[in-house]
Amino acid sequence: MVFPRQISYIVTTEACERFSFYGMLSILTLYLRDELRMEESGAKSLVHLFKMAVYFLPLAGAWIADRWWGRYRTILSLAVFYCLGHGTLALFEGTRAGIYTGLALIALGAGGIKPCVSAFVGDQFTAAQAGLLPKVYGLFYWSINLGAMFAFALIPMVRDRWGFGWAFGIPGLFMGLATLVFWLGSSRYVKLPPSAADSHAAVLAEAPTDGTSRSRILLRIAAVLLPVPVFWALYDQINSSWVLQGTRMVPFDLIGYRVDAERIQSISALLVLFWVPVLTFGVYPLAERLGLRPTPLRRMGAGMVFTGLSFVICALLQKRIESGETLSLAWQIVPYVVIELGEVMVSATGLEFAYSQAPPSLRSTVMSFWLLTTSLGNFLVAAITGINARYVHATGTAEFLFYAALMLAVTALFALLAVRYRHASDRISQLHG
């Protein structure tokens, strides 16, 4: 059975939208530092506050879609703000008013449509086609990383040749293309009306199916997810701290392509495309055969350890730089390989855990919790950076080691919570056993 024809419009839209977002993000840190003359701590804080907003606003987008406009109209309407944001960055390049206004509009557009697009894909399938959902979401995930990979690779090159105006403008053109492609598929889409969902209070008051109240289930899942923001606090620094470290290393050539501190970010998406099949079809089945039981929580804990280890590697590289050694940027590939292994083990697995453990009536709520972990992680980086710049003044090696230690300490807390957590299947079997 083939996918419904309208899926090609949605997947193409997503690839173009991710190109626009990551293309802008690829040059943002150095634009703030070099063009707007911000201190490195200020540039880093602004990048993470922006990403915090992007992952907080899905709550508003989902509410608008469910209560008022429906998913189709919400996506199309907020895409206009998205395009205006890119246009503002390009037209008012070099001004602080331009960057603040542009980022606010992009956060509204990107954050608002984020929870709607993935759900809109599922709306296109009938109950008889449910078996195709894992395949279409796999294609959807690949389109995201494909767009990100090309954005990180190409937009810094555009900046080098034609300046920041074009480097911000071309992602805007891709967002305009994404909006046009999405609109072109309008006549083919299944457009569900806004849901008449119960209020939060009503949902929480529903009779439990396994002897446990909805509110207690929600609290248990939230408790397990509590340490996850620290993971995002480390991972999202590949767009800030890692870029700043890369500027102190020597760019290298790869088959005639110049790889610098911004372009090397493209390797993150490429490594995701590598690690997903390696883990899914190789490592996890092997672990099962060895009797290691790679449950979602165990995978997430291992991913956190790898993430902390990547910052230890960055600290070792930074120490060599601070001692006066000249390092090739190619050395940064090593921590990228490790952190992307951690990212796939935490991020993809976390979505699986959140969805599988929540009762159907609470799945939207739990998915909102998952997005909030990214938002809180970026707020954490911005807050720590501000406190450090004002009071502590730790830099370089010490800063990387601080985050590594924080991640490993939080991983220990996560392990304690995971051991105490009772999976939904365990609760139900105990009830009926």
C-alpha positions in Angstrom: 0.0 0.0 0.0 1.3 3.4 -0.9 1.1 6.7 1.1 -1.8 9.0 0.4 -0.8 11.5 -2.3 -0.9 14.5 -0.1 1.9 13.2 2.1 4.4 14.3 -0.4 3.3 17.9 0.1 3.6 17.7 3.9 7.0 16.0 3.8 8.4 18.5 1.3 7.0 21.4 3.4 8.8 20.0 6.5 12.1 19.6 4.8 11.9 23.3 3.5 10.8 24.6 6.9 13.7 22.8 8.7 16.1 24.2 6.1 14.9 27.7 6.8 15.1 27.3 10.6 18.5 25.6 10.9 19.9 27.8 8.1 19.1 30.9 10.2 20.3 29.1 13.4 23.6 28.0 11.8 24.9 31.6 11.6 23.1 33.2 14.5 25.7 32.9 17.3 28.6 34.4 15.3 26.2 37.1 13.8 25.4 38.2 17.3 29.0 38.2 18.4 30.7 39.6 15.3 28.1 41.9 13.7 26.1 43.1 16.7 29.2 43.2 18.9 27.6 41.2 21.7 29.7 39.6 24.4 30.0 35.8 23.9 27.9 35.2 27.0 25.2 37.6 25.8 25.1 36.0 22.3 25.0 32.5 23.8 22.1 33.5 26.2 20.1 35.1 23.4 20.4 32.0 21.2 19.1 29.7 24.0 16.3 32.1 25.1 15.2 32.1 21.5 15.2 28.3 21.4 13.4 28.2 24.8 10.6 30.3 23.2 10.4 28.0 20.1 9.8 25.0 22.4 7.5 26.7 24.8 5.1 28.2 22.2 3.9 24.8 20.9 1.5 24.9 23.9 -0.1 28.0 22.4 -0.1 26.5 18.9 -1.8 23.3 20.0 -4.4 25.2 22.0 -5.3 27.4 19.0 -5.5 24.4 16.7 -7.6 22.3 19.1 -9.9 25.1 20.2 -10.3 27.5 17.3 -8.7 27.0 13.9 -7.9 23.4 13.4 -4.5 22.1 12.4 -4.6 23.1 8.7 -5.5 26.8 9.3 -3.2 27.1 12.2 -0.2 25.9 10.2 -1.0 28.1 7.2 -1.7 31.2 9.3 1.4 31.0 11.6 3.6 30.2 8.6 3.0 33.8 7.5 4.5 35.1 10.8 7.4 32.7 10.2 8.1 34.2 6.7 7.8 37.8 8.2 10.4 36.9 10.8 12.9 35.8 8.2 12.2 38.8 6.1 12.8 41.1 9.1 16.2 39.5 9.8 17.2 40.0 6.2 15.9 43.5 5.6 17.0 44.9 9.0 20.3 43.0 9.1 22.8 44.7 11.4 20.3 46.2 13.9 19.3 44.9 17.3 15.6 45.9 16.7 15.7 43.7 13.5 17.2 40.7 15.3 14.8 40.8 18.3 11.7 41.3 16.1 12.7 38.7 13.6 13.5 36.1 16.2 10.2 36.8 18.0 8.2 36.3 14.8 10.1 33.1 13.9 9.6 31.7 17.4 5.9 32.3 17.1 5.7 30.6 13.7 8.1 27.7 14.3 6.8 27.0 17.8 3.2 27.4 16.9 3.2 25.0 14.0 5.5 22.5 15.6 2.8 20.4 17.4 0.4 20.7 14.5 2.5 19.5 11.5 3.4 16.0 13.0 -0.3 15.5 14.0 -1.5 16.7 10.6 0.5 13.9 9.0 -1.4 11.3 11.0 -4.7 13.0 10.1 -4.2 11.9 6.5 -4.5 8.2 7.3 -7.6 6.1 7.8 -7.8 3.4 10.5 -7.1 0.8 7.8 -3.9 2.5 7.0 -2.6 2.7 10.6 0.2 0.2 9.8 1.8 2.9 7.5 2.2 5.4 10.4 5.6 4.2 11.6 6.9 4.4 8.0 5.6 7.8 7.3 6.9 9.2 10.6 10.3 7.6 9.7 10.2 9.5 6.4 9.1 12.7 8.3 12.1 12.4 10.7 14.5 11.9 7.8 13.1 14.9 6.0 13.8 17.0 9.1 17.4 15.9 9.3 17.9 16.2 5.5 16.8 19.8 5.6 19.0 20.5 8.7 22.1 18.9 7.1 21.9 21.0 3.9 21.1 24.2 5.9 24.2 23.9 8.2 26.4 23.1 5.2 25.2 25.8 2.7 24.0 28.9 4.6 27.4 29.7 6.1 28.8 29.5 2.6 26.2 32.0 1.4 27.1 34.3 4.3 30.8 34.1 3.3 30.1 35.0 -0.3 27.2 37.5 -0.2 26.9 38.6 3.4 24.4 38.2 6.2 21.5 39.8 4.3 21.4 37.0 1.8 22.2 34.4 4.5 19.1 35.4 6.4 17.1 36.0 3.2 17.6 32.5 1.5 16.1 30.7 4.6 13.2 33.1 4.3 12.7 32.1 0.7 12.7 28.4 1.7 10.1 29.2 4.3 8.0 30.9 1.6 8.5 27.8 -0.6 7.4 25.6 2.3 4.2 27.7 2.8 3.5 27.6 -1.0 4.0 23.8 -1.2 1.7 23.3 1.8 -1.0 25.5 0.3 -0.8 23.7 -3.1 -1.8 20.4 -1.4 -4.9 22.0 0.2 -7.5 20.3 -2.0 -6.1 16.9 -1.1 -5.8 17.2 2.7 -8.0 15.6 5.3 -8.8 18.7 7.4 -10.3 17.7 10.8 -12.2 20.4 12.6 -11.1 21.8 16.0 -11.6 19.1 18.6 -14.2 19.5 21.3 -11.6 18.3 23.8 -12.4 18.2 27.5 -10.8 20.7 29.8 -7.6 19.7 31.7 -9.7 19.2 34.8 -12.2 17.0 33.1 -9.5 14.8 31.6 -7.7 14.4 34.9 -11.0 13.4 36.5 -11.7 10.5 34.2 -12.0 7.0 35.7 -8.7 5.2 35.5 -8.3 2.1 33.3 -5.7 0.4 35.5 -6.6 1.4 39.0 -4.4 4.5 39.0 -5.8 8.0 38.8 -4.9 10.1 35.7 -3.3 12.8 37.8 -0.9 10.2 39.5 0.1 8.8 36.1 0.8 12.3 34.8 2.9 13.1 37.9 4.9 9.8 37.6 5.8 10.5 34.0 6.6 14.1 34.7 8.9 13.0 37.6 10.9 10.7 35.2 11.2 13.5 32.6 12.4 16.0 35.3 16.1 15.4 34.6 15.8 15.6 30.8 16.0 19.5 30.6 19.7 19.1 31.7 20.3 16.9 28.7 18.9 19.6 26.4 20.9 22.2 28.2 24.0 20.4 27.0 22.9 19.2 23.6 21.6 22.5 22.3 25.0 24.1 23.0 26.3 22.6 19.7 24.7 25.7 18.2 26.4 28.1 20.7 29.4 27.0 22.9 30.6 24.4 20.4 30.5 27.0 17.6 32.5 29.5 19.7 35.0 26.8 20.5 35.3 26.0 16.8 36.3 29.6 16.0 39.5 28.9 18.0 40.3 25.9 15.9 41.7 25.7 12.3 39.1 25.0 9.5 39.8 22.0 7.3 39.0 21.1 3.7 36.9 18.0 2.8 36.9 17.2 -1.0 37.2 20.9 -1.8 34.6 22.0 0.8 35.8 24.3 3.5 34.5 23.2 6.9 34.5 25.9 9.5 33.0 26.4 13.0 29.5 26.9 11.5 29.5 24.5 8.7 30.6 21.6 10.9 27.2 21.7 12.5 25.8 19.9 9.5 27.5 16.7 10.8 25.0 16.6 13.6 22.1 15.8 11.2 24.3 13.4 9.2 25.2 11.5 12.3 21.5 11.2 13.3 20.9 9.6 9.9 23.7 7.2 10.7 23.0 6.3 14.4 19.2 5.7 14.0 19.5 2.6 11.8 22.7 1.4 13.6 21.0 1.5 17.0 17.6 0.3 15.8 18.7 -2.6 13.6 22.1 -3.4 15.2 22.8 -2.4 18.8 19.4 -2.8 20.4 18.6 -6.2 18.9 22.1 -7.4 19.9 21.6 -6.1 23.4 18.3 -8.1 23.6 20.0 -11.3 22.5 22.6 -10.7 25.2 19.9 -10.4 27.8 20.6 -6.7 28.5 17.0 -5.6 28.0 17.5 -2.1 26.4 14.3 -0.6 27.8 13.4 3.0 26.9 14.6 4.3 30.3 17.9 2.4 30.2 18.5 3.7 26.7 17.8 7.3 27.9 20.2 6.9 30.8 22.9 5.6 28.6 22.3 8.5 26.2 22.8 11.0 29.1 26.1 9.4 29.9 27.3 9.7 26.3 26.2 13.4 26.3 28.2 14.1 29.5 31.2 12.3 28.0 31.0 14.5 24.8 31.5 17.6 27.1 34.5 15.9 28.7 36.0 15.5 25.3 35.3 19.2 24.5 37.0 20.1 27.8 40.1 18.1 26.8 40.2 19.9 23.4 39.7 23.3 25.0 42.6 22.6 27.4 44.9 21.9 24.5 43.7 25.2 22.8 44.3 27.2 26.0 47.8 25.7 26.3 48.6 27.3 23.0 48.3 24.3 20.8 46.9 24.7 17.3 44.1 22.2 16.7 42.3 21.3 13.5 38.5 21.6 13.6 38.4 18.0 12.5 39.0 17.1 16.2 35.5 18.4 17.0 34.1 15.5 15.0 34.9 13.2 17.9 32.6 14.9 20.5 29.9 15.2 17.7 29.9 11.5 17.2 29.5 10.9 20.9 26.8 13.6 21.5 24.7 12.5 18.5 24.8 8.9 19.8 23.4 10.3 23.1 20.8 12.5 21.3 19.3 9.6 19.4 19.2 7.4 22.6 17.5 10.2 24.6 15.4 12.1 22.1 13.9 9.4 19.9 13.5 7.1 22.9 12.0 9.8 25.1 9.2 10.3 22.6 8.5 6.6 22.5 8.5 6.4 26.4 6.2 9.5 26.7 3.7 8.2 24.1 3.6 4.6 25.4 3.2 5.4 29.1 0.4 8.0 28.7 -3.3 7.0 28.6 -4.8 8.0 25.2 -6.6 11.0 26.8 -3.4 12.4 28.2 -1.0 11.9 25.2 -1.3 15.5 24.0 -0.5 16.7 27.5 2.5 14.4 27.9 3.9 15.4 24.5 3.6 19.0 25.6 5.7 18.0 28.7 8.3 16.5 26.3 8.6 19.7 24.3 8.8 21.7 27.5 11.9 19.8 28.5 13.7 21.4 25.6 12.4 24.8 26.5 13.5 24.4 30.1 16.9 23.1 29.0 17.6 26.2 26.9 16.4 28.5 29.8 18.8 26.7 32.1 21.7 27.4 29.8 20.8 31.1 29.5 20.4 31.4 33.3 23.7 29.6 34.1 25.5 31.7 31.4 24.2 34.9 32.9 25.1 33.9 36.5 28.5 32.8 35.3 29.2 36.0 33.4 28.2 38.2 36.3 29.6 36.3 39.3 31.7 33.3 38.6 33.6 34.1 35.4 34.4 30.5 34.6 35.4 30.0 30.9 36.7 27.4 28.5 37.7 24.1 30.0 36.1 24.8 33.4 32.8 25.6 31.8 32.7 22.4 29.7 33.7 20.3 32.8 30.9 22.0 34.8 28.3 20.9 32.3 29.7 17.4 32.1 29.6 17.0 35.9 26.1 18.4 36.0 24.9 15.9 33.4 26.5 12.9 35.1 25.0 14.0 38.5 21.6 14.3 36.9 22.0 10.9 35.2 22.4 9.4 38.6 19.2 11.0 39.7 17.5 9.8 36.5 18.7 6.2 37.3 17.1 6.4 40.8 13.8 7.6 39.3 13.9 5.0 36.5 14.4 2.1 39.0 11.3 3.2 41.0 9.1 3.8 37.9 6.4 1.2 37.2 5.7 0.9 33.5 2.1 1.1 32.3 2.2 -2.6 31.2 3.4 -3.6 34.6 0.6 -1.7 36.4 -2.0 -3.2 34.2 -0.7 -6.8 34.5 -0.5 -6.4 38.3 -4.1 -5.2 38.3 -5.4 -8.1 36.3 -2.9 -10.7 37.5 
